Amino acid sequence: MPKHSRIVGTGGYLPAQILTNADLAQRLDTTDEWIRARTGIRQRHVAAAGEQTSDLALHAARKALDVAGMAAADVDLVIVATTTPDMVFPSTACILQAKLGAHGGPAFDVQAVCSGFVYALSIADRMVASGAVRNALLVGAEIYSRILDWSDRGTCVLFGDGAGAVVLAPSSTPGILSCHLHADGAYREMLCVPGFVANGAVSGRPLLRMDGQAVFKFAVRVLAEVAHEALTANGMTADAIDWLVPHQANERIIEATARKLSVPMSKVISTVARHANTSAASIPLALDVAARDGRITAHQRVMLLGVGGGFTWGSVLLHW
């Protein structure tokens, strides 16, 4: 029986509407230069009024299944990593499962904010490798445009909407080499959406709030630490990594993390300029871009790094 799992397909989806920095400058006290200098972001995609998170997930999932050569009806396990579910319940994963035409297998959401995909991949790896399920479809999907204060130039310029997906299959040789997950709720106020539904009404303020400087320092520190944890666990040094795929928070965090690891930017996959921060979707979207354009190829070592509100963080080292 296979004791490992491997990524056999990737997919991505971005809503049609593009919101550029110049567009934002027409409604905010900001400029394209100000945004690019601080974040590296040039544009972001915004979901249409009728689009739901499960719709974005569906597009990305179908593309990943196509690459994997798998029919939707054959999907055993569906996990959706999201902070912006379609509704309180059922899970967006259950809704996606129905839209795909898959039935009977487990389906559930993972809520670890921007680390959600790394968390989901860790869970699915154990389930596939153990034989508990035959395969898994993992999707990171977000519509952050609906939880932003569009008058706050410090936060609204950072985020975008999108979905990325991977298909995981059993393997006789290691694909997912190791996963390392962490969280510390003591930092929950640093990045949060402090609102909830109670008695049929919204309580609190259900819009994103962030201490940008604190997030920057925390993110760079823990991303470097969890990267070293993965390298140590596998008896490797940073120069053994072919590609680093970090959470696409902003270009400054990505560059600072790469410097701490002594990884040249030529080995870092960055899509933040075009996608902005798509939270749980950012890593699988970046993976899909790099797999489709030929940068990530067979037998390469790829490290995924995630960090998000909670605070949560984690790494996955894999053999492509």
BELJOPE-V270804 format. One record per residue. N is the residue number from 1. RES is the residue in one letter. SS is DSSP state (h for helix, s for strand, l for the rest). PHI is phi in degrees with one decimal (* if undefined). NEAR is the number of other C-alpha atoms within 10 Angstrom. Layout:
BEGIN
[[N:RES:SS:PHI:NEAR] [N:RES:SS:PHI:NEAR]]
END
This chain:
BEGIN
[[1:M:l:*:9] [2:P:l:-56.5:14] [3:K:l:-113.2:15] [4:H:s:-137.5:21] [5:S:s:-129.4:29] [6:R:s:-146.5:24] [7:I:s:-75.2:23] [8:V:s:-118.7:19] [9:G:s:-166.8:22] [10:T:s:-131.0:31] [11:G:s:-155.2:29] [12:G:s:-147.2:29] [13:Y:s:-148.7:23] [14:L:l:-126.3:23] [15:P:l:-56.2:19] [16:A:l:-66.5:10] [17:Q:s:-73.7:12] [18:I:s:-108.9:17] [19:L:s:-113.5:15] [20:T:s:-86.0:16] [21:N:h:-61.7:21] [22:A:h:-63.7:16] [23:D:h:-62.9:13] [24:L:h:-66.0:20] [25:A:h:-64.6:16] [26:Q:l:-78.2:10] [27:R:l:-119.3:11] [28:L:l:-128.0:16] [29:D:l:-82.0:11] [30:T:l:-156.2:16] [31:T:l:-139.3:15] [32:D:h:-57.7:16] [33:E:h:-63.7:14] [34:W:h:-61.6:13] [35:I:h:-67.8:21] [36:R:h:-64.5:17] [37:A:h:-64.1:13] [38:R:h:-95.0:12] [39:T:h:-132.3:21] [40:G:l:80.6:20] [41:I:l:-85.6:26] [42:R:l:-111.2:21] [43:Q:s:-158.9:25] [44:R:s:-149.7:26] [45:H:s:-100.9:22] [46:V:s:-127.5:22] [47:A:l:-64.5:23] [48:A:l:-71.0:12] [49:A:l:-55.2:7] [50:G:l:-90.2:6] [51:E:l:-82.1:13] [52:Q:l:-111.1:19] [53:T:h:-56.1:27] [54:S:h:-65.5:28] [55:D:h:-69.4:21] [56:L:h:-61.3:25] [57:A:h:-61.5:32] [58:L:h:-62.5:25] [59:H:h:-60.4:20] [60:A:h:-66.2:28] [61:A:h:-62.9:30] [62:R:h:-61.2:22] [63:K:h:-66.0:21] [64:A:h:-65.7:27] [65:L:h:-64.9:23] [66:D:h:-62.9:15] [67:V:h:-63.1:15] [68:A:h:-76.1:18] [69:G:l:67.0:12] [70:M:l:-119.5:16] [71:A:l:-80.7:13] [72:A:h:-58.3:18] [73:A:h:-65.6:12] [74:D:h:-91.5:15] [75:V:l:-70.4:24] [76:D:l:-86.2:20] [77:L:s:-125.9:26] [78:V:s:-122.5:25] [79:I:s:-124.3:27] [80:V:s:-114.3:34] [81:A:s:-92.7:34] [82:T:l:-157.2:32] [83:T:l:-106.5:24] [84:T:l:-126.0:22] [85:P:l:-65.9:22] [86:D:l:-59.7:19] [87:M:l:-157.8:11] [88:V:l:-59.3:9] [89:F:l:-159.7:9] [90:P:l:-73.2:12] [91:S:l:-62.5:20] [92:T:h:-62.9:29] [93:A:h:-63.5:29] [94:C:h:-65.0:22] [95:I:h:-65.0:21] [96:L:h:-63.2:24] [97:Q:h:-56.3:28] [98:A:h:-66.0:11] [99:K:h:-65.9:14] [100:L:h:-75.2:17] [101:G:l:90.9:12] [102:A:l:-94.6:18] [103:H:l:-145.0:16] [104:G:l:93.8:10] [105:G:l:-80.6:15] [106:P:l:-66.3:15] [107:A:s:-147.3:21] [108:F:s:-159.6:18] [109:D:s:-95.7:22] [110:V:s:-120.6:23] [111:Q:l:-115.7:19] [112:A:l:-131.6:25] [113:V:h:54.5:28] [114:C:h:-72.1:32] [115:S:h:-90.2:33] [116:G:h:-56.9:31] [117:F:h:-67.5:35] [118:V:h:-63.1:29] [119:Y:h:-61.8:26] [120:A:h:-62.6:24] [121:L:h:-64.5:25] [122:S:h:-63.1:19] [123:I:h:-64.5:14] [124:A:h:-64.9:25] [125:D:h:-56.5:27] [126:R:h:-66.7:17] [127:M:h:-71.6:19] [128:V:h:-73.8:24] [129:A:h:-63.5:24] [130:S:l:-80.5:16] [131:G:l:87.6:16] [132:A:l:-63.6:12] [133:V:l:-134.9:19] [134:R:l:-78.0:18] [135:N:s:-162.7:25] [136:A:s:-145.8:27] [137:L:s:-110.8:29] [138:L:s:-116.3:29] [139:V:s:-132.5:38] [140:G:s:-102.7:37] [141:A:s:-142.3:38] [142:E:s:-146.8:34] [143:I:s:-125.1:30] [144:Y:h:-73.5:24] [145:S:h:-59.7:19] [146:R:h:-94.1:17] [147:I:l:-123.2:17] [148:L:l:-105.7:20] [149:D:l:-88.2:16] [150:W:l:-74.8:16] [151:S:l:-101.0:13] [152:D:l:-100.9:13] [153:R:l:-68.4:16] [154:G:l:-75.2:15] [155:T:l:-122.7:16] [156:C:h:-67.0:18] [157:V:h:-74.6:28] [158:L:h:-86.7:24] [159:F:s:-115.6:26] [160:G:l:-147.1:30] [161:D:s:-108.8:29] [162:G:s:168.1:31] [163:A:s:-148.9:34] [164:G:s:-134.1:36] [165:A:s:-140.0:34] [166:V:s:-137.0:31] [167:V:s:-110.4:30] [168:L:s:-112.5:29] [169:A:s:-130.1:23] [170:P:s:-63.4:25] [171:S:s:-147.4:18] [172:S:l:-81.4:12] [173:T:l:-120.4:13] [174:P:l:-61.3:17] [175:G:l:-109.1:22] [176:I:s:-82.6:25] [177:L:s:-81.5:20] [178:S:s:-166.4:19] [179:C:s:-129.3:23] [180:H:s:-139.4:18] [181:L:s:-121.8:16] [182:H:s:-147.7:15] [183:A:s:-158.5:17] [184:D:l:-150.4:11] [185:G:h:-68.0:11] [186:A:h:-64.8:9] [187:Y:h:-100.9:16] [188:R:h:-62.7:16] [189:E:h:-76.0:15] [190:M:h:-69.5:18] [191:L:s:-153.0:19] [192:C:s:-160.9:19] [193:V:l:-123.8:18] [194:P:l:-81.9:14] [195:G:s:-142.6:13] [196:F:s:-158.4:11] [197:V:s:-94.5:11] [198:A:s:-146.8:9] [199:N:l:55.5:6] [200:G:l:79.1:6] [201:A:s:-139.5:8] [202:V:s:-84.2:11] [203:S:s:-107.6:12] [204:G:s:77.8:12] [205:R:l:-121.6:12] [206:P:l:-82.0:17] [207:L:l:-126.8:16] [208:L:l:-63.5:18] [209:R:s:-129.7:19] [210:M:s:-147.4:15] [211:D:l:-97.1:13] [212:G:h:-57.3:13] [213:Q:h:-65.2:10] [214:A:h:-65.8:12] [215:V:h:-62.0:19] [216:F:h:-57.3:15] [217:K:h:-63.1:12] [218:F:h:-65.1:16] [219:A:h:-61.7:24] [220:V:h:-62.8:20] [221:R:h:-64.1:15] [222:V:h:-74.5:19] [223:L:h:-63.8:27] [224:A:h:-65.0:18] [225:E:h:-63.2:18] [226:V:h:-75.1:22] [227:A:h:-68.2:25] [228:H:h:-63.6:17] [229:E:h:-60.0:17] [230:A:h:-66.6:23] [231:L:h:-62.4:20] [232:T:h:-62.8:12] [233:A:h:-62.0:14] [234:N:l:-107.3:12] [235:G:l:62.6:9] [236:M:l:-121.9:12] [237:T:l:-114.1:12] [238:A:h:-60.4:17] [239:D:h:-71.3:12] [240:A:h:-81.4:13] [241:I:l:-83.0:19] [242:D:l:-81.8:19] [243:W:s:-142.4:23] [244:L:s:-105.7:25] [245:V:s:-119.9:24] [246:P:s:-86.1:26] [247:H:l:-56.1:34] [248:Q:l:-88.8:30] [249:A:l:-76.8:27] [250:N:l:-163.5:22] [251:E:h:-64.4:21] [252:R:h:-66.8:16] [253:I:h:-67.0:22] [254:I:h:-60.8:24] [255:E:h:-66.0:17] [256:A:h:-66.1:18] [257:T:h:-65.4:22] [258:A:h:-60.1:21] [259:R:h:-62.7:14] [260:K:h:-60.8:13] [261:L:h:-92.1:17] [262:S:l:58.2:11] [263:V:l:-103.6:19] [264:P:l:-67.3:13] [265:M:h:-63.5:14] [266:S:h:-66.6:10] [267:K:h:-109.2:16] [268:V:s:-109.9:19] [269:I:l:-86.8:21] [270:S:l:-129.5:26] [271:T:l:-121.5:25] [272:V:h:-63.3:26] [273:A:h:-61.4:17] [274:R:h:-98.1:16] [275:H:h:-102.9:26] [276:A:l:60.9:26] [277:N:s:-87.1:29] [278:T:l:-103.6:31] [279:S:h:53.6:34] [280:A:h:-63.8:36] [281:A:h:-85.0:34] [282:S:h:-67.3:35] [283:I:h:-69.3:31] [284:P:h:-65.2:27] [285:L:h:-63.5:30] [286:A:h:-65.2:24] [287:L:h:-58.1:27] [288:D:h:-64.9:24] [289:V:h:-58.9:20] [290:A:h:-72.8:19] [291:A:h:-72.1:17] [292:R:h:-76.0:14] [293:D:l:-89.1:9] [294:G:l:89.9:10] [295:R:l:-70.4:15] [296:I:l:-86.1:19] [297:T:l:-130.7:15] [298:A:l:-55.7:10] [299:H:l:74.7:11] [300:Q:l:-88.4:14] [301:R:s:-98.4:19] [302:V:s:-126.1:24] [303:M:s:-111.7:24] [304:L:s:-102.2:23] [305:L:s:-131.3:27] [306:G:s:-127.5:32] [307:V:s:-150.8:32] [308:G:s:-162.2:23] [309:G:l:-53.8:25] [310:G:l:147.5:22] [311:F:l:-82.4:24] [312:T:s:-122.7:23] [313:W:s:-158.8:28] [314:G:s:-176.0:27] [315:S:s:-139.5:31] [316:V:s:-133.6:24] [317:L:s:-105.7:23] [318:L:s:-137.2:21] [319:H:s:-107.9:20] [320:W:l:-71.9:17]]
END
